Amino acid sequence: MRGILCRGLRLELVAGLGLALAMPALTVAAHAQALDTQTTLTAEARGQAGQTQITVAVTSEDGLPASGPVSIFDHGKQLAGVALDAQGQAKVVLDLAGGEHLLRAVFAGDATHKSSVSLSANVQAAVTATPDFQISAAPTTLSLVPGNAGTVVVTVTPVNNAALTGPMFVTLSCSGLPDQASCTFTPENLQILSTTPTSCAAGAAASACPPTSAMVLLTSAASTTATHPAKNSSPIAWAFLLPGALGLGGLAWGLRRREWLSRLSLVALVGLVTLMGTTACNPRYDYQHHGPVPNPATPAGTYTVTVTGQTSNGVTATTHNTSVVLTVK
């Protein structure tokens, strides 16, 4: 018996040692399953207020399109984020400040695809002397669980603001949010003066930097409000309803015999309808006895949220956009 037990213990130790040795190999194999990707970026300047059409495509080594968020950088600074469609492509229009820009796209990768970076594309935006602004966001990608909130810092950079003769106010807004999601800006309006800095050194005070606003993206979780069970009808209500119903039946039977009963039946009918309005036929009654309808959660998916900045001189309005990719898990 002792020999059988010893042999069994040796077998278990050998099996355990083999599994422990195999674990690193299994881990390496799991990582090896991630496919290489290739990201390409093309840019086409439109020549109007620095508007540039950006097209991004990401493909994996098996030739199939990838999915997920892509960030657009200009000389290492995040400008925007965009979500890839089912074909692994995305398009976005950026409003670039006048001058030379070096754009590249960065695909972060996912569980089955490795990250990749596109080649840089040179863009020369038209230079004007008209006061303007440029808008950017950081981070350009945000991942949230329904019910949570995330913050994105939106920066409004002045362009040719030395030519301003008065303050320029830029109002921020967002669009493209999924259902059951919202965005708020603090502050919602940013002021640009002729002395507002156009760049910001690392660690500089806020007064020495372009103005910023905190954009909070809020998602909703499924409502957990418990519905109230239906309560038994009030005995007082039945005390009126049952005799009223029986009375109406008797009145209907005697309508032809007594003329005055027709008038009395009308009064009884009005009373019955009024009483029904205070019981189960009333929406308030239904709400109090059955509770509110539960709210759905923000649907899972990847969304491109457009952040817009707008200013007006009283005659014409100037609008610039950037984008942020919101992923709801």
C-alpha positions, -999 to +999 in steps of 0.1 A: +000+000+000+028+024+009+045+017-024+014+025-043+010+058-025+046+068-031+043+060-068+011+081-070+028+111-053+057+109-077+034+109-107+015+139-093+049+158-088+060+150-123+027+161-138+028+193-118+064+201-128+055+195-164+026+219-162+048+245-146+074+242-173+047+244-200+031+276-187+058+300-201+055+283-234+017+287-234+021+323-225+045+330-253+022+311-277-007+333-266+013+365-273+025+351-306-011+350-318-012+388-320-009+398-356+014+425-370-004+455-384+004+483-409-010+518-405-010+543-434-019+580-433-026+603-462-033+640-459-047+665-483-047+702-476-078+720-487-063+755-485-092+770-465-084+779-429-059+751-427-085+724-432-068+691-440-085+658-450-069+629-431-074+593-442-061+565-420-061+527-428-050+498-406-046+463-419-032+432-402-007+407-417-035+384-427-049+411-450-080+417-429-089+451-416-083+460-379-107+478-356-103+502-327-091+538-321-063+556-339-046+588-326-033+616-349-001+634-339+015+666-352+052+669-343+045+646-313+015+665-301-019+647-300-044+664-322-074+641-326-086+605-323-108+586-347-124+552-347-118+527-375-148+514-394-156+479-405-131+483-434-103+494-411-104+529-424-113+563-409-115+599-422-113+631-403-110+668-412-084+687-391-082+725-389-044+731-388-027+764-380-008+781-407+027+767-414+043+733-417+029+702-400+043+667-397+014+643-392+014+606-383-012+581-371-007+557-342-028+525-339-027+513-302-035+477-311-058+452-292-059+417-280-054+402-314-034+430-332-001+446-324+003+484-324+018+502-354+028+537-365+023+553-399+050+571-419+049+609-414+031+631-439+041+667-445+013+693-448+017+730-455-013+749-442-020+784-456-007+813-435-031+842-429-030+874-408-065+870-396-069+862-359-080+826-355-076+796-332-068+759-332-084+732-310-069+700-297-076+673-271-057+650-249-060+622-245-076+614-278-089+580-268-110+572-237-123+538-225-152+537-200-174+512-183-211+522-184-218+544-153-183+558-152-169+592-164-137+603-180-120+637-185-104+651-216-084+683-216-094+705-246-068+732-255-076+763-276-044+777-292-045+813-305-035+819-341-024+855-351-040+868-319-016+898-319-040+913-345-070+912-321-085+945-313-108+929-286-113+896-268-122+865-288-146+841-270-146+805-281-176+783-271-171+745-268-196+718-276-196+681-285-215+658-308-215+621-319-222+607-284-239+574-280-273+571-263-274+576-225-241+596-226-234+633-222-205+658-221-199+689-201-172+716-203-156+735-175-154+763-185-177+762-216-164+795-229-127+804-233-113+838-238-084+847-261-067+881-259-040+896-280-015+887-252-026+851-248+004+827-251+004+805-282+026+778-267+033+762-233+066+751-218+067+720-197+057+727-161+046+763-169+018+780-150-017+780-165-014+818-171+016+812-193-002+786-215-031+786-240-065+784-223-079+749-216-112+734-206-120+700-189-145+680-209-162+653-188-177+624-208-203+607-187-219+573-194-249+557-178-252+523-162-284+503-163-309+514-137-312+492-107-343+508-093-366+481-080-401+482-092-428+484-065-453+455-064-488+463-072-508+470-041-543+458-034-570+482-043-584+503-016-616+488+001-631+523+000-626+524-038-644+490-042-671+503-019-679+529-045-671+509-076-692+478-070-725+496-060-719+521-088-716+493-113-746+475-100-766+507-099-757+515-136-769+480-146-802+486-128-806+520-143-800+507-178-828+481-172-852+507-161-845+535-186-876+529-206-899+528-175-889+559-157-877+590-176-860+606-146-837+576-144-819+587-176-807+619-159-797+600-128-777+575-149-758+603-165-748+616-131-738+581-119-717+576-151-698+609-145-691+598-109-679+564-120-655+579-146-641+603-120-635+575-095-617+554-121-595+584-128-583+582-092-575+545-093-557+521-117-567+541-148-546+570-137-510+573-148-500+585-114-516+554-098-496+532-122-463+550-114-469+548-076-478+511-077-455+498-104-425+522-103-405+539-131-393+522-162-356+512-157-331+533-177-309+513-202-271+515-201-249+533-226-246+508-254-211+492-259-191+502-289-165+526-303-176+561-311-159+592-326-169+622-305-165+655-323-154+685-302-163+718-317-150+753-309-169+783-323-164+820-322-181+849-339-172+886-346-209+895-349-209+891-387-193+857-394-187+826-373-155+806-373-157+769-363-129+744-357-131+707-348-111+679-332-122+644-323-119+620-294-126+582-296-149+569-268-149+532-262-177+519-240-171+484-228 
